[in-house]
Amino acid sequence: MSGKYIVVFKSTASQEDISKFKETVTSEGGEIGQTFATTMKGFSATLSQKTLTQFNSLQEDPNSPIDYIEPDGVVTTQ
């Protein structure tokens, strides 16, 4: 099952690292949404289950440029 996620990279991630992950998303049938560079490094995307599993496994690797992945959604405050 695919879904919309935000992929956030560590501050040490290079533009080349981020571009490679974007290429992985699109090559697996996903779509890139917004790219974030000011407050954090990352992008929103529709990820296939295969890509999500692959990216999630990289979060455990201390050498991976991925910091975390979370579902994309609406945030409200009261």
N, C-alpha and C positions, 0 to 999 in steps of 0.2 A: 504494500500500500504506500503510495507516495503522499507527500504532504509538504506544507510550507514551513520552512525553518530559517533561523538566523544562525549563520556560521560566523563565529568571532575568533579572530586570530590574536596570538600573543603580540605584545608591542615589538618584539624582535623579529616578527615575520616580515619578509621582504615582499615587494610588489610581485616579484617573480614567483614566490611561493603562492601568493594569493591567486595569481593568474593560472597557475597549474591546477589549483583546486577548482577554479571556475571552468576550466577546460574539461575536467573530469565530470563536473555536473552536466554540462551540455552534451558531452559525448555519450553519457548514459541516459539521455532523453529528458533531462531536467531543464529548468529555465532559471536564469539569473534575474532577480528583481532589482532592488536598490543595492548600491554599493556604498559602504560607510567608510570614511577616512578621517573625519574630523575628531569625533569623540571616541571612536574605536575603529579598529581595522576589521572589516568583515563585509558580508553581503547577505541579503535575503535570497532565498531560492526555493523552488519546488524541487525536492529531491526524490529520486527513486528509493525504494527500500534498500536496494543493493548499495547505493551511494551513501545513504544514511548509516547503514551498518558499518561500511568501510570508514567513514569519517568518525563515527563514535568510537571505533576501536583505536583510532589514532589519538584520541583525547588522553588515553592512558600512557602514551609514549612521551616521556619528558623532552625528547628531541623533536617532537612534532610541532609545527607552527600553529596548530589549532588549539585555542584556549578552551572553548566550549561551544556547544550547539544546543539551541532551544527552539521549541515550536514558536512560529510567528503568530502573533495574535494581537488583539486590541487590549490595551492597558487603560484602566480608568481609575480615577481617584475620587474620593468623596470629601 
